[in-house]
Amino acid sequence: MRPPSFLRRLAAAAALLVALPVAGQAQGLGRTPREAAPKTVAVLYFDNNTGSAEYDAMGRGVAAMLITDLSGVPEIKLVERDKLQAVLAEQKMQQSGFFDPETAVKAGKLLGAEYLLTGNFTARSPEIRIDTRVVRVETGEIVRTAKVQGKEDKFFDLQQKLAKELVKGLPIAVSPEAMAEMEERQAKNRIDDATTMVAFSQGLQRLDYGDHIGAIEKLGPVMLKAPESAIVAAAYAEAKRRSGNAAKKQVREGLKGMIRKWP
């Protein structure tokens, strides 16, 4: 028969084992996919490989659309487009070819992202093709590539396929509810054809560059072509707001100048 002291030690050891977390849980490694910390992702402007300057702004619009699409996925923490624009402008990287992994990684580090979504597009009427990469910033490793191709007048279909392909390229387990939320967001921001997408992107570029009147002029017709698109309406409203603020500032500065001239 074992001595009582041995039994007491055995019971204490068992209690200690019960109290200890499963290996890895203390570091968050034992979490379920829904509980895991979200991955920080930056969507960079897509490169224009069409050979036509008309499409130069489109990469900006595609990135904005994807940021909006993916922002409803709790497993992903998106770098906001305003921060992306500010960092790229500060570093004078607006026209960089982000499909190049080295350039993409540099941008990713500045943005504090763990993963990058980069891409480029080519168009040969009536079709358009978008190639994408998912890059791990820490190592520069390309963890996934994907391609979507289709008719220019079926751009919304391409957008839906692209977002799903990019989500698959990230090391996350996305719930069916999150995928449904993403599809709902896509429907609310729907732009049906590439021509309208180009016009939206050009308006967005003017807004980013501070040409608020130009943005309004470009986005107004887009509002008519995509009247139910929330992202278009938001961009148009922002352009009007900034234009109004700029006009008010101009009036204030003018009044200050007049007052200084008074005897």
Secondary structure, 3 states (H helix, E strand, C coil): CCCHHHHHHHHHHHHHHHHCCCCCHHHCCCCCCCCCCCEEEEECCCEECCCCHHHCCHHHHHHHHHHHHHCCCCCEEECCHHHHHHHHHHCCCCCCCCCCHHHHHHHHHHHCCCEEEEEEEEEECCEEEEEEEEEECCCCCEEEEEEEEEEHHHHHHHHHHHHHHHHHCCCCCCCHHHHHHHHHHHHHCCCCCHHHHHHHHHHHHHHHCCCHHHHHHHHHHHHHHCCCCHHHHHHHHHHHHHHHHHHHHHHHHHHHHHHHHCC
